[in-house]
Amino acid sequence: MTTLTWERLAVATGQADDDPEAAVRQAYREAGLAEPEHVIVLASPLAGAVAAAWLTGDADRRRSLEADYLQRLERAGFAPGGLPGSGAGIAGPAAGGDGAPATSSAGVSGRGLEFEGEGVASDGALVFRMLRGLGEPGRSVREAVRTAPWERARSAAYAELGPTGWAALWEATGGRLWPQVNRLVTDIRRGIDEFGGEELRQMTLDAVLGQHDAPWLSAFDGLDGLKRVAERAGWWWPYERVALVTARPTEVHLDDLGRLHRADGPALAYADGFALHAWHGMPVPADFGATMVGLTPARIRAEENAELRRVMLEHFGFDRYLAESGAKPVHSDETGVLWRVELADDEPLAMVEVVNSTPEPDGTSRTYFLRVPPWVERARQGVAWTFGVQEQDYRPERET
């Protein structure tokens, strides 16, 4: 695949055309491992982290997880019960001992496990019952499945291309994708930490990142099994007997810099309700979008969180805020007018109003507002700052 294809894959949403189970099994075989007895598909990295913590925890930890996280998930507004699967459920071998399929739309089945009901998607408690039926997962095989094959592929490329050639290859492939994808991974881990604490965040360090391994996979030859999983799934946890696999998100919204961004809903969302809300990469509360509708200067001033207030100002418009908030000019000269508005528990909002000396086609002159640091005392000083020069050095021959 091309780097552009990998770039799209890293932020792909919705269910893939093919189930990831066969790809997961291929990745195990390529690592020299026996295939997992069970492949479980869940709806989000959070669901995967909770399931991984349950499988690897002792009896007390498992009871705590069941009591704690089902309540937290329900309070957070997740699907009923809170740990839905993607519909793929739990899969054993390609067919059961009697030739019947290992998955069932009526419930969840596979290798001696069978549960009645509406399926994983509607009952998080059912997921814990399913996990109890699995037995011990065995040790994590992430090192064998992902880390060791990566290192072999990187070493082979480095040996073939040399330091300069490898650097050029990385710059043209993974290096282009890494900043954006790394931000996404960091944001997801932050969301999991905020939901369930440090233990769950630590569980994510044992995951293979699926589609979010795109930067590395785009640079390497081979690794067909890992690449096939990345084309079909999100984060996944490989153990000796069990592989926990999570689905891709249902929505991803980014700004021009590749940061999570959305004003009227979650910027990143999964089918079970796990979601991240952000404005140009900055985390915001889930209900923040609603507050952006009908904003007024009074509402902005009333916001106690300085970071959120700045987001509101950006959305509302600095020039509009100045016009509607009763701001007073503090200095004017031939370059423009310096305005300042005091903000509670934050630095003042300072802006220079300037008029474009080049008329528009209709003969009018457009007015602009330039935000400047709060220490600016004079209009010329502020305009000079926007050009990166000292006030005494700002002497344009012709303003444009």
C-alpha positions in Angstrom: 0.0 0.0 0.0 1.1 3.6 -0.6 1.8 6.0 2.3 -1.4 7.9 1.4 -3.4 4.7 1.7 -1.9 4.1 5.1 -2.6 7.6 6.1 -6.3 7.1 5.3 -6.3 3.7 7.0 -5.0 5.3 10.3 -8.2 7.3 10.6 -10.6 4.9 8.9 -14.0 4.4 10.5 -16.7 1.8 10.5 -16.6 -1.9 10.1 -14.1 -3.3 7.6 -15.2 -5.5 4.8 -13.5 -8.6 6.3 -13.6 -9.9 9.8 -10.2 -9.5 11.6 -10.1 -13.0 13.0 -8.3 -14.6 10.1 -5.7 -11.8 10.0 -5.1 -12.2 13.8 -4.5 -15.9 13.4 -2.1 -15.2 10.5 -0.1 -12.8 12.7 0.2 -15.5 15.3 1.4 -18.1 12.7 3.9 -15.6 11.2 5.3 -15.1 14.7 5.8 -18.9 15.1 3.0 -19.2 17.6 0.0 -21.5 17.8 -3.2 -19.8 16.9 -5.2 -18.4 19.8 -8.1 -20.6 20.9 -10.4 -17.7 21.0 -10.6 -14.3 19.2 -12.9 -11.8 20.9 -14.0 -8.6 19.2 -15.0 -5.7 21.3 -16.2 -2.2 20.4 -13.5 0.1 21.6 -10.0 0.4 23.1 -11.6 1.1 26.5 -13.6 -2.1 26.3 -10.4 -3.9 25.3 -8.4 -2.5 28.2 -11.2 -3.4 30.7 -11.3 -7.0 29.3 -7.5 -7.3 29.3 -7.4 -6.1 33.0 -10.1 -8.6 33.9 -8.4 -11.5 32.1 -5.0 -10.8 33.7 -6.3 -9.9 37.2 -6.8 -12.0 40.3 -10.2 -12.9 41.7 -10.5 -9.7 43.8 -9.5 -7.5 40.8 -12.1 -9.2 38.6 -14.9 -8.6 41.1 -13.8 -5.0 41.5 -13.8 -4.5 37.7 -17.2 -6.0 37.3 -18.7 -3.9 40.1 -16.9 -0.7 39.3 -16.7 -0.4 35.5 -20.2 -1.5 34.7 -21.5 1.3 36.9 -19.1 3.8 35.4 -19.9 2.8 31.9 -23.6 3.1 32.5 -23.2 6.5 34.2 -21.1 7.6 31.2 -24.0 6.8 28.9 -22.5 3.8 27.2 -24.6 1.1 25.6 -26.6 -0.9 28.2 -24.2 -2.8 30.4 -21.3 -0.9 28.8 -19.0 -3.4 27.2 -20.5 -4.1 23.9 -18.9 -6.2 21.2 -18.8 -5.4 17.5 -21.2 -8.2 16.6 -18.4 -10.6 15.8 -18.5 -11.8 19.3 -16.1 -14.5 20.4 -14.8 -16.9 17.8 -13.0 -20.2 18.3 -11.8 -22.3 15.3 -13.4 -21.7 12.0 -16.1 -24.3 12.9 -17.2 -26.1 16.0 -16.6 -29.8 16.5 -19.9 -30.6 14.8 -19.2 -28.4 11.9 -21.4 -25.5 13.1 -20.1 -22.0 12.9 -18.1 -20.8 15.9 -20.1 -17.5 16.1 -23.8 -17.0 16.4 -25.9 -13.9 15.8 -28.3 -15.2 18.5 -25.7 -14.8 21.2 -22.0 -15.5 21.7 -20.5 -18.9 21.1 -17.2 -20.6 20.4 -15.4 -23.6 21.7 -17.7 -24.7 24.4 -18.9 -21.2 25.2 -22.5 -20.4 24.5 -24.7 -17.6 26.0 -28.3 -16.9 25.3 -29.7 -13.4 24.9 -29.4 -10.5 22.5 -25.6 -10.6 22.2 -22.6 -8.7 23.5 -23.8 -5.4 22.0 -26.7 -5.2 24.4 -25.3 -6.5 27.7 -22.0 -5.7 29.2 -22.5 -8.2 32.0 -22.6 -10.8 29.3 -19.1 -9.9 28.3 -17.8 -10.6 31.8 -19.7 -14.0 31.8 -18.0 -14.7 28.5 -14.6 -13.8 29.9 -15.2 -16.1 32.9 -15.8 -18.9 30.5 -12.5 -18.5 28.7 -10.3 -19.7 31.5 -6.8 -18.2 31.8 -5.5 -16.3 28.7 -1.9 -17.3 29.1 1.0 -14.9 28.9 1.0 -11.8 26.7 2.7 -12.6 23.3 2.9 -9.0 22.1 6.7 -9.2 22.0 6.6 -12.2 19.7 3.7 -11.0 17.6 4.6 -7.4 17.1 7.9 -6.2 18.6 10.3 -8.9 17.4 9.0 -9.0 13.8 9.2 -5.2 13.7 12.8 -5.2 14.8 13.7 -7.8 12.2 12.0 -5.8 9.5 13.7 -2.6 10.6 17.1 -4.2 10.9 16.7 -5.7 7.4 15.8 -2.4 5.9 18.6 -0.6 7.7 21.1 -3.2 6.5 19.9 -2.9 2.9 19.6 0.9 2.8 22.2 2.1 5.2 21.7 5.0 7.7 21.0 7.6 5.0 18.7 5.4 3.0 16.8 4.3 6.1 16.3 7.9 7.2 15.0 8.8 3.7 12.6 5.9 3.7 11.3 6.8 7.2 10.9 10.4 6.3 8.8 9.5 3.2 6.7 6.9 5.0 6.2 6.6 8.8 7.7 9.9 9.6 4.9 11.7 7.7 2.2 9.8 9.6 3.8 9.6 13.0 2.9 13.1 14.5 -0.9 12.8 13.7 -1.2 9.1 14.7 0.9 9.6 17.8 -1.5 12.4 18.9 -4.5 10.1 18.4 -2.9 7.3 20.4 -2.0 9.7 23.2 -5.5 11.1 23.2 -7.1 7.7 23.4 -4.8 6.7 26.3 -5.7 9.9 28.1 -9.4 9.2 27.6 -9.0 5.7 29.0 -7.0 7.0 32.0 -9.6 9.6 32.7 -12.3 7.0 32.7 -10.6 4.2 34.6 -7.4 5.4 36.0 -3.7 4.5 35.7 -4.3 0.7 35.7 -6.4 0.8 32.5 -3.9 3.2 30.9 -1.1 0.8 31.7 -3.1 -2.0 30.0 -3.0 -0.1 26.8 0.8 -0.4 26.7 0.3 -4.1 26.2 -1.8 -3.6 23.1 -0.9 -3.9 19.4 -2.3 -0.7 17.9 -3.9 -2.1 14.7 -4.7 0.7 12.4 -2.6 3.1 14.6 0.5 1.1 13.8 0.2 2.5 10.3 3.4 4.7 10.5 5.6 1.7 11.2 3.8 -0.8 8.9 4.0 1.7 6.0 7.8 1.6 6.2 8.3 -2.2 6.4 8.2 -5.0 3.9 6.5 -8.2 5.0 4.5 -8.4 8.2 1.5 -9.4 6.2 -0.5 -10.6 9.2 0.0 -7.4 11.2 -0.9 -5.4 8.1 -4.1 -7.4 7.5 -5.2 -6.8 11.1 -4.4 -3.1 10.8 -6.6 -2.9 7.7 -9.5 -4.4 9.6 -9.3 -3.5 13.3 -8.2 -1.1 16.0 -6.1 -1.9 19.1 -5.7 -5.6 20.0 -4.3 -7.6 22.9 -2.6 -10.9 22.0 -2.3 -13.6 24.6 -1.3 -17.3 24.3 -4.9 -18.6 24.3 -7.0 -15.5 23.7 -6.8 -12.5 21.4 -8.8 -9.4 22.3 -9.5 -7.3 19.2 -11.3 -3.9 19.1 -13.2 -2.4 16.2 -12.4 0.8 14.5 -14.1 4.1 15.6 -17.4 5.1 14.2 -16.4 8.7 13.8 -13.1 10.7 13.6 -13.1 14.5 13.1 -9.8 16.3 12.6 -8.8 19.9 12.0 -6.3 20.9 9.2 -3.4 20.0 11.5 -4.7 16.5 12.1 -5.8 17.2 15.7 -9.1 16.0 17.1 -11.6 18.8 16.6 -15.4 19.2 16.6 -17.7 21.8 18.0 -21.1 19.9 17.9 -20.3 16.4 19.2 -17.5 13.9 19.9 -14.4 14.3 17.8 -13.6 10.5 18.2 -16.4 8.0 18.9 -16.7 4.3 19.1 -19.8 2.1 18.9 -20.1 1.5 22.6 -20.2 5.2 23.5 -16.5 5.7 24.4 -15.8 9.1 22.9 -13.3 12.0 23.1 -14.4 15.6 22.8 -11.8 18.1 21.6 -11.4 21.6 20.1 -8.3 21.8 17.9 -6.7 19.1 20.0 -7.6 20.5 23.4 -9.9 18.2 25.5 -13.3 19.7 26.3 -16.2 18.3 28.3 -18.8 16.2 26.5 -21.5 18.9 26.8 -19.2 21.7 25.7 -20.6 21.7 22.2 -24.0 22.7 23.5 -22.5 25.7 25.3 -21.1 27.0 22.0 -24.6 27.6 20.7 -25.9 31.0 21.6 -22.7 32.2 23.2 -22.7 35.7 24.7 -19.9 37.8 26.2 -21.5 37.2 29.7 -21.4 33.4 29.2 -17.8 33.6 28.2 -16.8 35.7 31.2 -18.7 33.4 33.5 -16.6 30.4 32.4 -14.2 29.6 35.2 -11.9 27.4 33.2 -9.4 29.7 31.4 -8.6 27.1 28.7 -12.3 26.6 27.9 -12.8 30.4 28.0 -10.2 30.8 25.3 -11.9 28.2 23.2 -15.2 30.0 23.5 -13.5 33.3 22.6 -12.0 31.7 19.5 -15.4 30.2 18.5 -17.3 33.5 19.2 -14.7 35.6 17.4 -12.3 38.0 19.1 -13.4 41.0 17.1 -17.1 40.3 17.9 -16.3 39.8 21.6 -14.6 43.2 21.6 -17.6 44.8 19.9 -20.1 43.2 22.3 -18.3 43.2 25.6 -17.9 47.0 26.1 -14.1 46.9 25.5 -12.4 50.3 25.7 -9.5 51.5 23.4 -6.3 52.1 25.4 -4.1 53.6 22.7 -4.3 54.6 19.0 -1.9 55.9 16.4 -1.5 55.9 12.7 -1.1 52.1 12.7 -4.4 51.3 14.4 -6.2 51.0 17.8 -5.2 48.9 20.7 -8.1 47.3 22.6 -7.9 45.5 25.9 -10.5 43.5 27.9 -9.8 42.2 31.4 -10.7 38.5 31.9 -11.1 36.9 35.4 -8.3 34.6 36.4 -6.6 34.9 33.0 -4.4 37.3 31.1 -6.2 40.2 29.5 -7.4 40.0 25.9 -5.4 42.5 23.8 -6.0 43.2 20.1 -4.9 45.8 17.6 -7.6 47.0 15.2 -6.0 47.8 11.8 -7.4 48.9 8.5 -6.1 47.3 5.3 -4.7 50.2 3.2 -5.4 48.3 0.0 -9.1 48.8 -0.9 -11.4 45.9 -1.7 -12.8 45.7 -5.3 -15.9 47.6 -4.1 -13.8 50.5 -2.8 -14.2 49.7 0.9 -11.3 49.0 3.3 -11.4 45.9 5.4 -10.8 46.0 9.1 -8.8 43.3 10.9 -8.2 42.5 14.6 -4.7 41.2 15.4 -4.4 39.5 18.8 -1.2 40.6 20.6 0.4 39.8 24.0 -1.2 41.5 27.0 2.0 43.4 27.8 1.6 45.4 24.6 0.9 49.1 25.5 0.8 50.8 22.1 -0.8 50.0 18.8 2.5 50.3 16.8 4.2 48.1 19.3 1.5 45.4 18.8 1.6 45.6 15.0 5.4 45.4 15.1 5.2 42.3 17.3 3.0 40.5 14.7 5.9 41.1 12.2 8.5 39.8 14.7 10.3 43.2 15.0 10.8 45.8 17.6 8.5 48.8 17.7 11.3 51.2 16.7 12.2 49.0 13.7 8.7 48.9 12.3 8.7 51.5 9.5 6.9 49.9 6.5 7.4 51.8 3.3 3.9 50.8 2.2 1.3 49.1 4.3 -0.7 46.3 2.8 
